[in-house]
Amino acid sequence: MTETSRRSIPFTKMEGAGNDYVYINDLDGTIPNLSELAIEMSRPHFGVGSDGLIALQPSSEADFKMRMFNADGSEGRMCGNGIRCLAAFAYENSLTDKTNLTIETLSGVKTVQLMMNSTDNIIAARVDMGKPILNTQLIPINTSATQWLNQDFVVNDETYQVTAVSMGNPHLVIYQEGIDELDLPEVGPFFENHPLFPEKMNTEFVEVISPNEVRMRVWERGSGETLACGTGACAVAVASVLNGLTATKVVVHLKGGQLNIEWDRENTGNVFMEGAVRTIFTGEYFSQNS
Ligand SMILES: N[C@H](CCC[C@H](N)C(=O)O)C(=O)O
């Protein structure tokens, strides 16, 4: 039988709070079109099925570099669950022996601390996400207002009170009751593609449980509803503090799991996120676009 000359790509499937990505080792820079590969591999049935694709690349300013692509092939400037899993991916593949790693992203260099269990297996990771950005010009939002804090915003003939926060990528946080009944596939795209958002938008819908607990759903730019969003959970914690709804340490409950967020507002001003990471399986993908 003739050996087909299809290109095969080894990959690892990982999840953080149910936010699942395909991870590939691209240290040798041989993958020509990561955006196209992200579209291919993210597809259910024809691909692996995931929220997107994350590549590990070399860096001149950190231990490694992360390039993250949503399921539609658009590149994300930061990914909180992704960077936590990527650090675990590097360690588990013996690409580093460090459990405290620096990773370069399009939104700056971040530090990730890996947490091990008694049998030296990685079970969680904590990332310093840096400072939240509130200036609307940097989120970006096309508005003359400097910040959007609990701002009235009409979408699809409905008025929402929204708070805009960037964690290196754009987020709009909305507090409302009954988030489980929300028709996210109907509502989400109106926010994602609104003309005031030149780089589109990730949107979080939040219910406050207590001063230290919230629950949320998210419609992600480029991926739709995901079971969790790390940068989104950080944006929710910051917005909750700014709106006087929670303390600076918040347990964020998401459809896929829990993330522990702390905004160290008084000292560094940085936001820290901690949560489980898990390798689900490894495999070999045969690209249709060999
Ligand atoms: N959809 C996001 C990227 C993934 C963010 C999310 N999965 C996270 O864990 O932070 C964006 O385009 O900005």
The ligand as an SDF file (V2000), in Angstrom:
LIG
                    3D

 13 12  0  0  0  0  0  0  0  0999 V2000
  -10.9850   34.5850   22.8780 N   0  0  0  0  0  0  0  0  0  0  0  0
   -9.9170   35.3450   23.5360 C   0  0  0  0  0  0  0  0  0  0  0  0
   -8.6490   34.5020   23.6850 C   0  0  0  0  0  0  0  0  0  0  0  0
   -8.8370   33.3410   24.6560 C   0  0  0  0  0  0  0  0  0  0  0  0
   -9.0870   33.8420   26.0280 C   0  0  0  0  0  0  0  0  0  0  0  0
   -9.5410   32.8000   27.0180 C   0  0  0  0  0  0  0  0  0  0  0  0
   -9.7570   31.4710   26.5320 N   0  0  0  0  0  0  0  0  0  0  0  0
   -8.6570   32.8080   28.2370 C   0  0  0  0  0  0  0  0  0  0  0  0
   -8.4840   31.7640   28.8940 O   0  0  0  0  0  0  0  0  0  0  0  0
   -8.1560   33.9080   28.5960 O   0  0  0  0  0  0  0  0  0  0  0  0
   -9.5770   36.5610   22.6600 C   0  0  0  0  0  0  0  0  0  0  0  0
   -9.6370   36.4460   21.4460 O   0  0  0  0  0  0  0  0  0  0  0  0
   -9.2330   37.6040   23.2270 O   0  0  0  0  0  0  0  0  0  0  0  0
  1  2  1  0
  2  3  1  0
  2 11  1  0
  3  4  1  0
  4  5  1  0
  5  6  1  0
  6  7  1  0
  6  8  1  0
  8  9  2  0
  8 10  1  0
 11 12  2  0
 11 13  1  0
M  END
$$$$
